[in-house]
Amino acid sequence: MKIAIIGAGIAGFSAGQALAKKGHEVHVFEKSRGVGGRMATRYSDESAEHRFDHGIGFFSVQSEAFAKQVDHWSAKDLVKHWGEHAYRLGSEDQKIPFLETLSSSQRASKQWFTSTQGMNRLGKEMSRMVHVHPNAHVSGLTFYGGDAHEQKKKKPWLINFRDSNMVEADAVIVATPAPQAYGILNTCHDEVDTYKIIREIDVVKYLPTFTVMALVDSSKTVPWSTLLMDSPTLQLISNESVKHDYRVGGGEEEPIRFVLHSTHKAAEKAVNTINREIVWPQLQAQLLKEASYILGDWIQHPLWSQSHAWRYAECENPLKVPYLTNGRKEAPLAVVGDYFQGSSVEDAYLSGIACAENELFNS
Ligand SMILES: Cc1cc2nc3c(=O)[nH]c(=O)nc-3n(C[C@H](O)[C@H](O)[C@H](O)COP(=O)(O)OP(=O)(O)OC[C@H]3O[C@@H](n4cnc5c(N)ncnc54)[C@H](O)[C@@H]3O)c2cc1C
C-alpha cells in the first residue's frame, strides 16, 4: 500500500516506522524545511555553532513502547537522563529539585530525558525507513470514490499541495495538530466518514507558548539545567549549554545558551497579533527582564537573541481515544497526534503506533 503521512513530527514518524516495517511504501509530507515538528532545534547562525531546543526541551517516559524507542536513541547517544540539575523555584526563591516536586507515584513510573544533539535529531533518526518530502505544504485532499477508482485507474486519495503539485495514495494519515488537521480534512468534508472525524477534532483546543532564545558570553554560567517557576509571564528557563554532552562549535570560550518559555497566558497576544513586529520584541524584552531578576541584568543584553511563537504548544482537552479513522478498507484515512489521550510527546508517539496497528493497514 502507498501511504501518505502529512506531518513529520513524532506521531507521523512513529506511524510511518511501524507501517514501513509492515512492508508499506510510506511517504511523509512536511510543510517545513526540516523534520521533527515541535521537537525543534534552531541555530544562532549559519555555521550551526549555537544550538537551541526552542520547542520541547525534555520529556518523560512511562510506557514500554516509548521506552523501547528511547533506548534506541540512548544507544546512539542522542538522549540522556534529565532532571538531576533541574529545579522548581519556590516561594522566597528557594530552588526545590524538580523530581522531588513530583508525587511519589509519578516519580516511581516516570523517567525523564533530554536530547544531547538537538531535539530535531530524534525526528531525523526516525525518518530513516520512510520517504520524507520537506517543503511540501498540503493544502487538501481529494477522494476518488467514483468510477476511476473502482476501475483501478486511480488510487483512492489525491494529496494536493500549495504549489499545485499532486500525489496519489492508497491511504492517508494526517499527523498534524488538530486545528491543522481540521483545515486539511475540511477540503473533503462531503465524505460522510471524513465529516465524522472533522466533527470530533473540531472541539480540540491548544494553549500557546512564546519562546526566547538568548546567547550570552561565556562567563555567565549557572549551576542548573532548567528552572521552572510559577510567574505571570515566565514559565521556564533552560540552560541549553549544560544539556548537550559536547560543544558543537569547539573552542574554549563558548557563549552560553538560554531558552525562555513564557506562560500560556502571556503567549496569547503573540499568537493573535497582526502587529508581530511590535508585539514580539515587547514580549521578548519583558521575558528577558523577568529572567534578569533571577539571572542578573546581563540576560537583558544578549549577544544574539530570537523569538518564536508556538500556537500549538500544549493540548488543553485531549480526545479519549488513541486515534481516529474513517473505517474504510478501500480508502483508509486516519488522524493521529498529541491530542489523543494526553498532550505529551509520548502520547503523540503512542497515537502513531496504535494507528499503524489498525486492520485498515493490514493488506
Ligand atoms: C514550547 C513547547 C514545549 C513543550 N514541552 C513539552 C514537554 O515538556 N513534554 C512533552 O512531552 N511535550 C512537550 N511539548 C509538546 C510536544 O512537543 C508535542 O506533544 C509533540 O512534539 C507533538 O508531536 P506531533 O507529531 O503530534 O506534532 P508536531 O510535532 O506538531 O508535528 C506535526 C507536523 O506537521 C506539519 N504540518 C502541519 N500542517 C501541515 C501541512 N498542511 N502540510 C504538511 N505538513 C504540515 C508541521 O509543520 C509539523 O512538523 C512541548 C511543545 C512546545 C511547543
Ligand as a Chemical Component Dictionary entry (heavy atoms), coordinates in Angstrom:
data_LIG
# 
_chem_comp.id                   LIG 
_chem_comp.type                 NON-POLYMER 
_chem_comp.pdbx_formal_charge   0 
_chem_comp.three_letter_code    LIG 
# 
loop_
_chem_comp_atom.comp_id 
_chem_comp_atom.atom_id 
_chem_comp_atom.alt_atom_id 
_chem_comp_atom.type_symbol 
_chem_comp_atom.charge 
_chem_comp_atom.model_Cartn_x 
_chem_comp_atom.model_Cartn_y 
_chem_comp_atom.model_Cartn_z 
_chem_comp_atom.pdbx_ordinal 
LIG C1  C1  C 0 7.341  25.096 23.707 1  
LIG C2  C2  C 0 6.899  23.660 23.825 2  
LIG C3  C3  C 0 7.194  22.957 24.994 3  
LIG C4  C4  C 0 6.790  21.613 25.109 4  
LIG N1  N1  N 0 7.105  20.926 26.248 5  
LIG C5  C5  C 0 6.817  19.607 26.327 6  
LIG C6  C6  C 0 7.243  18.834 27.465 7  
LIG O1  O1  O 0 7.851  19.347 28.393 8  
LIG N2  N2  N 0 6.953  17.486 27.469 9  
LIG C7  C7  C 0 6.266  16.883 26.432 10 
LIG O2  O2  O 0 6.062  15.664 26.460 11 
LIG N3  N3  N 0 5.843  17.601 25.365 12 
LIG C8  C8  C 0 6.100  18.944 25.307 13 
LIG N4  N4  N 0 5.691  19.661 24.209 14 
LIG C9  C9  C 0 4.754  19.028 23.260 15 
LIG C10 C10 C 0 5.453  18.105 22.267 16 
LIG O3  O3  O 0 6.456  18.796 21.593 17 
LIG C11 C11 C 0 4.363  17.621 21.306 18 
LIG O4  O4  O 0 3.362  16.955 22.042 19 
LIG C12 C12 C 0 4.856  16.643 20.232 20 
LIG O5  O5  O 0 6.103  17.009 19.733 21 
LIG C13 C13 C 0 3.761  16.594 19.154 22 
LIG O6  O6  O 0 4.148  15.750 18.082 23 
LIG P1  P1  P 0 3.187  15.582 16.832 24 
LIG O7  O7  O 0 3.879  14.679 15.906 25 
LIG O8  O8  O 0 1.823  15.214 17.302 26 
LIG O9  O9  O 0 3.013  17.051 16.199 27 
LIG P2  P2  P 0 4.110  18.048 15.610 28 
LIG O10 O10 O 0 5.428  17.856 16.248 29 
LIG O11 O11 O 0 3.488  19.413 15.690 30 
LIG O12 O12 O 0 4.237  17.611 14.075 31 
LIG C14 C14 C 0 3.281  17.981 13.124 32 
LIG C15 C15 C 0 3.984  18.361 11.833 33 
LIG O13 O13 O 0 3.002  18.603 10.826 34 
LIG C16 C16 C 0 3.464  19.642 9.987  35 
LIG N5  N5  N 0 2.317  20.199 9.259  36 
LIG C17 C17 C 0 1.274  20.909 9.753  37 
LIG N6  N6  N 0 0.410  21.240 8.763  38 
LIG C18 C18 C 0 0.923  20.724 7.618  39 
LIG C19 C19 C 0 0.500  20.727 6.264  40 
LIG N7  N7  N 0 -0.641 21.338 5.887  41 
LIG N8  N8  N 0 1.267  20.101 5.333  42 
LIG C20 C20 C 0 2.424  19.464 5.694  43 
LIG N9  N9  N 0 2.878  19.436 6.977  44 
LIG C21 C21 C 0 2.135  20.054 7.921  45 
LIG C22 C22 C 0 4.095  20.621 10.985 46 
LIG O14 O14 O 0 4.992  21.516 10.335 47 
LIG C23 C23 C 0 4.798  19.652 11.936 48 
LIG O15 O15 O 0 6.137  19.405 11.545 49 
LIG C24 C24 C 0 6.079  20.995 24.046 50 
LIG C25 C25 C 0 5.799  21.706 22.875 51 
LIG C26 C26 C 0 6.198  23.037 22.768 52 
LIG C27 C27 C 0 5.913  23.800 21.503 53 
# 
loop_
_chem_comp_bond.comp_id 
_chem_comp_bond.atom_id_1 
_chem_comp_bond.atom_id_2 
_chem_comp_bond.value_order 
_chem_comp_bond.pdbx_ordinal 
LIG C1  C2  SING 1  
LIG C2  C3  SING 2  
LIG C2  C26 DOUB 3  
LIG C3  C4  DOUB 4  
LIG C4  N1  SING 5  
LIG C4  C24 SING 6  
LIG N1  C5  DOUB 7  
LIG C5  C6  SING 8  
LIG C5  C8  SING 9  
LIG C6  O1  DOUB 10 
LIG C6  N2  SING 11 
LIG N2  C7  SING 12 
LIG C7  O2  DOUB 13 
LIG C7  N3  SING 14 
LIG N3  C8  DOUB 15 
LIG C8  N4  SING 16 
LIG N4  C9  SING 17 
LIG N4  C24 SING 18 
LIG C9  C10 SING 19 
LIG C10 O3  SING 20 
LIG C10 C11 SING 21 
LIG C11 O4  SING 22 
LIG C11 C12 SING 23 
LIG C12 O5  SING 24 
LIG C12 C13 SING 25 
LIG C13 O6  SING 26 
LIG O6  P1  SING 27 
LIG P1  O7  DOUB 28 
LIG P1  O8  SING 29 
LIG P1  O9  SING 30 
LIG O9  P2  SING 31 
LIG P2  O10 DOUB 32 
LIG P2  O11 SING 33 
LIG P2  O12 SING 34 
LIG O12 C14 SING 35 
LIG C14 C15 SING 36 
LIG C15 O13 SING 37 
LIG C15 C23 SING 38 
LIG O13 C16 SING 39 
LIG C16 N5  SING 40 
LIG C16 C22 SING 41 
LIG N5  C17 SING 42 
LIG N5  C21 SING 43 
LIG C17 N6  DOUB 44 
LIG N6  C18 SING 45 
LIG C18 C19 SING 46 
LIG C18 C21 DOUB 47 
LIG C19 N7  SING 48 
LIG C19 N8  DOUB 49 
LIG N8  C20 SING 50 
LIG C20 N9  DOUB 51 
LIG N9  C21 SING 52 
LIG C22 O14 SING 53 
LIG C22 C23 SING 54 
LIG C23 O15 SING 55 
LIG C24 C25 DOUB 56 
LIG C25 C26 SING 57 
LIG C26 C27 SING 58 
# 
